[in-house]
Amino acid sequence: MSRVQEVRRAMGEGGTALPWHVIRQEANGNRYRVAACATRAEAQKVVESLGARGAEQRYWVERQSA
């Protein structure tokens, strides 16, 4: 799998249903989707991994609306 394909899969672009999104909010209030996952548990692991870095951003999981 190419790097582009990996990024597209991680962002939910490629036909795979990835309804659980990891959202980052920066100190200035800007929000970004940083990952898309198939399960809530998988998304929560991403949140825990990113949060462990000690950055000033907040991370949480949201379900994509249909």
C-alpha positions in Angstrom: 0.0 0.0 0.0 1.4 3.4 -1.0 1.8 6.2 1.5 -1.0 8.1 -0.2 -3.3 5.1 0.2 -2.4 4.8 3.9 -3.3 8.5 4.5 -6.5 8.2 2.5 -7.5 5.1 4.5 -6.6 6.9 7.8 -8.8 9.8 6.8 -11.7 7.6 5.7 -11.2 8.1 1.9 -11.3 4.9 0.0 -14.7 3.3 0.4 -14.2 1.8 3.8 -16.8 2.8 6.4 -14.8 4.6 9.2 -17.5 6.3 11.3 -15.5 7.1 14.4 -13.4 10.3 14.1 -10.6 11.6 16.3 -10.9 15.4 16.7 -8.1 17.7 17.8 -8.8 21.2 19.2 -5.9 23.6 19.4 -5.5 26.3 22.0 -6.9 28.9 19.6 -10.1 26.9 19.2 -9.5 25.5 15.7 -10.7 21.9 15.3 -9.4 19.2 12.9 -10.2 15.6 12.1 -6.9 13.8 12.6 -8.0 10.2 12.2 -11.0 8.1 11.2 -11.5 4.6 12.6 -13.8 1.6 12.2 -14.5 1.2 15.9 -14.8 3.5 18.9 -12.2 1.4 20.7 -9.7 1.9 17.9 -10.4 5.7 17.9 -10.0 5.9 21.7 -6.6 4.2 21.4 -5.5 6.9 19.0 -6.8 9.6 21.4 -4.8 8.0 24.3 -1.7 7.8 22.1 -1.9 11.4 21.0 -2.8 12.7 24.5 0.2 10.9 26.0 2.5 13.2 24.1 1.7 16.1 26.5 0.7 18.6 23.8 -1.6 21.5 24.5 -4.2 20.2 22.1 -7.3 18.3 23.2 -8.4 15.1 21.5 -11.7 13.3 21.6 -13.8 10.8 19.6 -17.0 11.7 17.7 -19.2 9.5 15.6 -19.8 10.8 12.0 -23.4 11.5 11.4 -25.0 9.6 8.6 
